[in-house]
Amino acid sequence: MSIVISVIIPANNEGAYIGQCLAALLDSDPVPGHALELVVVANGCTDDTVKVARRYQMATSERGWTLKVLDLAEGSKVKALNAGDVAAIGRYRIYLDADVRVSRPLLGQLVAELATDAPRYATGTPLIERSESRLTRIYARFWQNVPFNRSQAPGFGLFAVNAAGRARWAKFPDIIADDTFVRLQFAPSERSQIAACYTWPMVEGLGRLVRVRRRQDKGTREIAKRFPDLLQNEDKARPDILALAKADPWGFAVYGIVILLVRMGQPFSGKEWSRGR
């Protein structure tokens, strides 16, 4: 009997991206002795996310896998994650953003890391998708070298746990930084970053970068306030600002402008959270 791998994908108005996300998963290398269960949790969608996701039903069945598409009325990533967990049956849980594309060997390498009775957390090696905005490309180049992204398995956009790892928490709490909340359930020695990559997009333009960074910072503060005990599992090194600035002065300047605008509370038009498509 096959061991099930559940991939839980919250999706809010991701009609333009959910197809390529599912197509990449379906193009994955086989994982012997395992079957894949895809759980797309559309939440508060006003576009064709559900319709596009359901188009992959036949292709999923042809691989001997399962596709479940849930359609929730309310737009909430946390509620989508919890609904996906209820619907999923897999021993291994992979939580994946709807705009991420996995590489072919990623599933097999994740399972290899999680195949133990001890609690484990694993993620892949992120590749930042080339942005249309030159400013975003400069920001992304510098951002990839900040301490968080050099820490043990940062896990943004994609993280996975085994059954013992998933037992570390009950439901996802109502928080912004769900990925940080899960990562800090595990000590650095319990976290792994595999070699297989996944492609992760960054938002376009200064205004959106500021909004997203403001939200990220708010999520970090929320974790520190509500779950202070988890901070013992943080492993970020202190940044060598001078070295980073010398290595990439333009990146440092753009990154600094974003941080400055975040701290100034500089308003930008548009809603507080936007992927900026």
C-alpha positions in Angstrom: 0.0 0.0 0.0 1.3 3.4 -1.0 2.3 6.0 1.6 0.4 9.3 0.9 2.2 12.6 0.5 -0.3 15.5 1.0 0.5 18.8 -0.7 -1.7 21.5 0.7 -2.0 24.7 -1.4 -3.9 27.7 -0.1 -5.0 29.9 -3.1 -6.6 33.3 -3.1 -7.2 34.6 -6.6 -4.3 32.6 -8.1 -6.1 31.7 -11.3 -3.1 32.9 -13.4 -0.6 30.8 -11.3 -2.3 27.7 -9.9 -2.1 25.9 -13.2 1.7 26.1 -13.5 2.0 25.2 -9.8 -0.1 22.0 -10.3 1.6 21.2 -13.7 5.0 21.3 -12.0 3.9 19.0 -9.2 2.4 16.5 -11.8 5.8 16.6 -13.6 7.6 15.5 -10.5 9.8 12.4 -10.5 8.0 9.3 -9.1 8.5 8.6 -5.4 8.6 4.8 -5.2 6.0 3.4 -2.7 4.3 6.8 -2.4 1.2 8.4 -3.9 0.5 12.2 -4.1 -2.5 13.9 -2.8 -3.0 17.5 -4.0 -5.3 19.6 -1.8 -6.0 23.0 -3.3 -7.9 25.3 -0.9 -9.3 28.2 -2.8 -10.4 30.9 -0.3 -12.3 34.0 -1.0 -11.6 33.7 -4.7 -13.4 36.0 -7.2 -11.4 34.7 -10.2 -11.2 31.3 -11.9 -8.8 29.7 -9.4 -11.2 26.8 -8.7 -12.0 26.3 -12.4 -8.4 26.2 -13.4 -7.4 23.8 -10.6 -10.2 21.3 -11.5 -8.9 21.1 -15.0 -6.0 19.0 -13.6 -8.3 16.3 -12.2 -7.8 13.9 -15.2 -4.0 14.4 -15.3 -3.8 13.8 -11.6 -5.9 10.6 -11.9 -3.7 9.4 -14.8 -0.7 9.4 -12.5 -2.7 7.4 -9.9 -2.8 10.4 -7.6 -5.7 12.4 -6.1 -6.7 16.1 -6.5 -9.1 17.7 -4.0 -10.3 21.3 -4.7 -12.0 23.0 -1.8 -13.8 26.3 -2.4 -14.1 28.4 0.8 -16.1 31.6 0.8 -13.9 33.5 3.2 -10.4 34.7 2.2 -8.1 33.5 4.9 -4.8 31.7 4.5 -4.9 30.4 8.0 -8.4 29.0 7.6 -7.4 27.5 4.3 -4.4 25.8 5.9 -6.6 24.3 8.6 -9.2 23.2 6.1 -6.5 21.6 4.0 -5.2 19.7 7.0 -8.6 18.4 7.8 -9.1 17.1 4.2 -5.6 15.7 3.9 -4.7 12.1 4.8 -1.0 12.0 4.1 1.8 10.9 6.5 3.9 13.7 5.1 2.5 17.3 4.7 3.9 19.8 2.2 2.6 23.3 2.5 3.0 25.1 -0.8 2.2 28.6 -2.0 0.1 28.6 -5.1 2.6 30.7 -7.1 5.5 28.3 -6.4 6.9 25.8 -8.9 8.7 22.8 -7.7 11.6 21.0 -9.5 11.2 17.4 -10.5 13.4 15.8 -7.8 12.0 17.9 -4.9 9.3 15.6 -3.7 11.5 12.6 -3.5 14.3 14.5 -1.6 11.8 15.9 0.8 10.4 12.5 1.6 13.9 11.1 2.1 14.5 13.8 4.8 11.2 13.2 6.5 11.3 9.4 6.5 12.0 9.0 10.2 9.9 8.6 13.4 11.6 11.7 14.9 10.1 15.1 14.3 11.5 16.7 11.1 11.0 19.8 9.0 12.3 20.2 5.5 12.3 22.6 2.6 13.9 23.0 -0.7 16.4 25.5 -2.1 14.6 28.6 -3.3 15.3 30.3 -6.6 14.0 33.8 -6.9 12.1 34.2 -10.2 13.4 37.0 -12.4 11.3 40.1 -11.9 10.1 42.5 -14.5 11.0 45.4 -12.3 14.8 46.3 -12.2 14.3 47.7 -8.7 12.9 44.4 -7.5 15.7 42.5 -9.1 18.3 44.6 -7.2 16.3 44.3 -3.9 16.0 40.5 -4.4 19.7 40.1 -5.1 20.6 41.8 -1.8 17.7 40.2 0.1 19.0 36.7 -0.6 22.1 37.4 1.4 20.5 38.8 4.6 20.8 36.5 7.7 17.4 35.0 7.6 18.0 33.6 4.1 21.3 32.2 5.2 19.8 30.5 8.2 19.0 26.8 8.4 16.1 26.0 6.1 14.2 29.3 5.9 11.2 27.7 4.2 9.4 30.7 2.6 6.9 29.5 0.1 7.4 25.8 0.8 7.9 23.8 3.9 7.2 20.1 4.8 6.8 18.1 8.0 6.4 14.4 8.8 3.7 13.0 11.1 5.8 13.5 14.3 6.6 17.1 13.2 3.0 17.9 12.5 2.1 16.8 16.0 4.1 19.8 17.3 1.1 22.1 16.9 -2.7 21.7 16.7 -4.5 24.0 14.4 -2.7 26.9 12.7 -3.3 29.9 14.9 -4.7 33.2 13.5 -1.3 34.8 12.7 0.4 36.4 9.7 3.6 34.4 9.7 2.4 30.9 9.4 5.7 29.8 7.8 7.8 31.2 10.7 5.4 29.8 13.3 6.0 26.3 11.8 9.7 26.6 11.3 10.3 27.7 14.9 8.5 24.6 16.2 11.8 22.8 15.3 15.3 23.3 16.6 17.9 24.0 13.9 19.1 20.4 14.2 15.6 19.2 13.2 15.4 21.3 10.1 16.9 20.4 6.7 17.3 22.2 3.4 17.5 19.8 0.5 19.4 20.5 -2.7 16.4 20.3 -5.0 15.1 23.8 -5.9 11.7 25.5 -6.2 11.0 28.8 -7.9 9.5 31.6 -5.8 8.4 35.0 -7.1 8.9 38.3 -5.5 6.4 41.2 -5.7 7.0 43.9 -8.3 7.9 47.5 -7.5 8.8 49.7 -4.5 5.3 50.2 -3.2 4.5 46.5 -3.1 7.9 45.6 -1.6 7.2 48.0 1.2 3.7 46.6 1.9 5.0 43.0 1.9 8.0 43.9 4.1 5.7 45.8 6.5 3.5 42.8 6.8 6.5 40.4 7.3 7.8 42.6 10.1 4.4 42.7 11.7 4.3 38.9 11.5 7.7 38.6 13.2 6.6 40.9 16.0 3.4 38.9 16.4 5.3 35.6 16.8 7.7 37.2 19.4 4.7 38.6 21.4 2.4 35.5 21.3 4.9 32.7 21.1 8.1 33.9 22.8 9.3 30.4 23.7 9.6 29.6 20.0 12.4 32.2 19.6 14.9 29.8 21.2 14.8 27.9 17.9 15.8 30.9 15.8 19.3 30.8 14.4 19.8 34.0 12.5 23.3 35.4 12.7 24.0 39.1 13.2 24.5 40.7 9.8 27.8 42.2 8.8 26.2 45.3 7.3 29.5 46.8 6.1 30.5 43.6 4.3 27.1 43.3 2.7 27.1 47.0 1.6 30.6 46.7 0.1 29.7 43.5 -1.8 26.5 45.1 -3.3 26.2 48.8 -2.8 23.2 49.2 -5.1 21.4 46.4 -3.4 22.2 47.8 0.0 20.8 51.2 -1.1 17.5 49.8 -2.4 17.1 47.5 0.5 17.8 50.4 2.9 15.2 52.5 1.2 12.5 49.8 1.6 13.4 49.4 5.3 13.4 53.2 5.8 9.9 53.5 4.2 8.6 50.6 6.3 9.8 52.2 9.5 8.5 55.6 8.5 5.1 54.0 7.9 5.0 55.6 4.5 1.6 54.9 3.0 1.1 53.4 -0.4 -2.2 53.0 -2.3 -3.8 49.6 -2.4 -4.7 47.0 0.2 -2.4 46.0 3.0 -1.6 42.6 1.6 -0.9 42.1 -2.1 1.3 39.7 -4.1 1.4 42.5 -6.7 0.6 40.6 -9.8 
